[in-house]
Amino acid sequence: MSHDENAGRHPKLVRMANQIGTFMLSKPHDEGVAGVAEHINKFWEPRMRRQFFEVLDGGGGDLLPIVKEAAPKVRRPAPVEASAS
């Protein structure tokens, strides 16, 4: 999968992350960055955070800079293990 395809796989999630980022732009920068990470950590389930990191690992797509800057403070969930067949 190409870099651009991976970043474009989760447009709804990107939109949601950017909505959080847009709200946090009204705060002082460091507080806004921390607020993005805190919101994602508190309210996004592991599946959503996995998808968030898929977007980031694919280059970040259309994520706002404040969202990308918050990413290191977001808890990366454990990978999903393949079920035994």
Backbone as numpy.savetxt, mean C-alpha at the origin, in Angstrom:
# Nx Ny Nz CAx CAy CAz Cx Cy Cz
5.31 -11.39 -15.52 4.45 -10.22 -15.52 5.35 -8.99 -15.52
5.04 -8.04 -16.36 5.88 -6.85 -16.47 5.66 -5.93 -15.28
6.58 -5.03 -15.15 6.54 -4.03 -14.08 5.20 -3.28 -14.10
4.79 -2.78 -15.26 3.56 -2.00 -15.36 2.32 -2.84 -15.09
2.30 -4.08 -15.56 1.14 -4.94 -15.31 0.96 -5.21 -13.84
2.04 -5.47 -13.13 1.96 -5.75 -11.70 1.43 -4.53 -10.95
1.90 -3.35 -11.33 1.46 -2.13 -10.65 0.00 -1.83 -10.93
-0.54 -2.28 -12.06 -1.91 -1.99 -12.43 -2.92 -3.06 -12.06
-2.52 -4.06 -11.33 -3.41 -5.18 -10.99 -4.45 -4.84 -9.94
-4.21 -3.84 -9.16 -5.09 -3.54 -8.03 -5.50 -2.07 -8.04
-6.22 -1.63 -9.08 -6.55 -0.20 -9.16 -7.42 0.30 -8.01
-8.34 -0.52 -7.52 -9.20 -0.09 -6.41 -8.36 0.13 -5.14
-7.42 -0.77 -4.91 -6.56 -0.65 -3.74 -5.69 0.60 -3.85
-5.17 0.87 -5.04 -4.37 2.08 -5.25 -5.22 3.32 -4.98
-6.45 3.31 -5.47 -7.35 4.44 -5.24 -7.60 4.64 -3.74
-7.83 3.54 -3.02 -8.07 3.63 -1.57 -6.84 4.17 -0.85
-5.66 3.66 -1.19 -4.43 4.13 -0.56 -4.22 5.61 -0.83
-4.51 6.03 -2.07 -4.34 7.44 -2.42 -5.36 8.33 -1.72
-6.55 7.82 -1.45 -7.54 8.59 -0.69 -7.01 8.85 0.72
-6.42 7.83 1.32 -5.82 8.00 2.65 -4.70 9.03 2.56
-3.84 8.86 1.55 -2.72 9.79 1.37 -3.18 11.22 1.16
-4.21 11.40 0.36 -4.73 12.74 0.09 -5.23 13.39 1.38
-5.94 12.63 2.19 -6.40 13.16 3.48 -5.22 13.56 4.35
-4.20 12.71 4.38 -3.05 12.95 5.26 -2.17 14.10 4.78
-2.34 14.53 3.53 -1.57 15.68 3.04 -1.92 16.96 3.79
-3.07 16.97 4.47 -3.47 18.15 5.23 -2.72 18.28 6.56
-1.96 17.27 6.90 -1.22 17.25 8.16 0.24 17.61 7.90
1.00 17.95 8.94 2.45 18.11 8.75 3.02 16.83 8.12
4.03 16.99 7.28 4.50 15.87 6.46 4.76 14.58 7.24
5.60 14.66 8.26 5.95 13.44 9.01 4.73 12.80 9.65
3.84 13.64 10.15 2.60 13.14 10.77 1.71 12.48 9.70
1.68 13.06 8.52 0.88 12.49 7.43 1.41 11.14 6.98
2.71 11.03 6.84 3.34 9.75 6.45 3.01 8.69 7.49
3.21 9.04 8.75 2.91 8.09 9.83 1.42 7.74 9.85
0.58 8.70 9.54 -0.87 8.46 9.53 -1.30 7.50 8.44
-0.67 7.60 7.28 -0.98 6.64 6.20 -0.65 5.23 6.66
0.56 5.05 7.17 0.98 3.72 7.62 0.10 3.21 8.75
-0.22 4.08 9.69 -1.05 3.67 10.82 -2.42 3.21 10.35
-3.02 3.97 9.44 -4.35 3.61 8.93 -4.31 2.25 8.22
-3.34 2.06 7.36 -3.24 0.78 6.63 -3.01 -0.36 7.61
-2.12 -0.17 8.57 -1.84 -1.23 9.55 -3.07 -1.57 10.38
-3.85 -0.56 10.75 -5.01 -0.79 11.61 -6.20 -1.39 10.88
-6.45 -0.92 9.67 -7.73 -1.22 9.03 -7.66 -2.13 7.80
-6.50 -2.37 7.26 -6.40 -3.24 6.09 -6.04 -4.65 6.53
-6.81 -5.59 6.06 -6.53 -7.00 6.38 -5.26 -7.44 5.64
-4.67 -8.57 6.08 -3.41 -9.02 5.46 -3.50 -9.17 3.93
-4.62 -9.63 3.42 -4.75 -9.81 1.96 -4.58 -8.46 1.25
-5.18 -7.43 1.80 -5.07 -6.10 1.20 -3.63 -5.58 1.29
-2.99 -5.82 2.42 -1.60 -5.37 2.56 -0.68 -6.15 1.62
-0.97 -7.44 1.38 -0.19 -8.20 0.39 -0.31 -7.57 -0.99
-1.54 -7.21 -1.35 -1.76 -6.57 -2.64 -1.06 -5.21 -2.70
-1.09 -4.48 -1.61 -0.40 -3.19 -1.53 1.09 -3.38 -1.83
1.70 -4.41 -1.24 3.11 -4.66 -1.48 3.37 -5.20 -2.88
2.41 -5.89 -3.47 2.55 -6.29 -4.88 2.67 -5.05 -5.75
1.83 -4.06 -5.48 1.89 -2.80 -6.24 3.24 -2.13 -6.01
3.66 -2.02 -4.76 4.95 -1.39 -4.46 6.11 -2.15 -5.09
6.09 -3.46 -4.98 7.17 -4.27 -5.53 7.21 -4.17 -7.05
6.08 -3.80 -7.65 6.01 -3.59 -9.08 6.35 -2.17 -9.49
6.81 -1.37 -8.57 7.22 -0.01 -8.89 6.33 1.06 -8.30
5.22 0.70 -7.73 4.36 1.66 -7.06 3.22 2.19 -7.88
3.21 1.89 -9.19 2.10 2.33 -10.02 1.78 3.79 -9.82
0.52 4.09 -9.58 0.06 5.47 -9.42 -0.07 5.89 -7.97
0.60 5.19 -7.06 0.53 5.57 -5.65 1.15 6.95 -5.45
0.50 7.75 -4.62 1.03 9.07 -4.30 2.36 8.95 -3.56
3.23 9.94 -3.70 4.52 9.89 -2.99 4.38 9.70 -1.48
3.38 10.31 -0.85 3.21 10.15 0.60 2.90 8.69 0.96
2.17 8.01 0.09 1.84 6.60 0.33 3.10 5.74 0.17
3.87 6.01 -0.86 5.13 5.27 -1.06 6.08 5.50 0.10
6.12 6.73 0.59 7.01 7.06 1.71 6.58 6.35 2.99
5.29 6.11 3.14 4.77 5.43 4.33 5.01 3.92 4.28
5.25 3.38 3.11 5.33 1.93 2.93 6.30 1.21 3.89
7.48 1.74 4.16 8.37 1.02 5.09 7.80 0.85 6.50
6.80 1.66 6.85 6.19 1.57 8.17 4.96 0.68 8.17
4.58 0.19 7.00 3.43 -0.71 6.90 3.93 -2.13 7.14
3.19 -2.86 7.97 3.58 -4.25 8.27 3.32 -5.14 7.06
4.38 -5.77 6.59 4.26 -6.70 5.46 3.76 -8.03 6.00
2.60 -8.50 5.50 2.07 -9.77 6.00 2.89 -10.95 5.49
2.80 -12.04 6.22 3.50 -13.26 5.80 2.92 -13.73 4.47
3.77 -14.31 3.63 3.26 -14.82 2.36 2.24 -15.95 2.60
1.34 -16.08 1.67 0.35 -17.15 1.75 1.04 -18.44 1.33
0.91 -19.45 2.18 1.51 -20.73 1.84 0.57 -21.51 0.95
1.15 -22.16 -0.03 0.34 -23.00 -0.92 -0.17 -24.19 -0.13
-1.44 -24.52 -0.34 -2.01 -25.65 0.38 -1.47 -26.95 -0.18
-1.32 -27.92 0.70 -0.81 -29.23 0.29 -1.88 -29.96 -0.50
-1.48 -30.54 -1.60 -2.44 -31.26 -2.44 -2.38 -32.74 -2.19
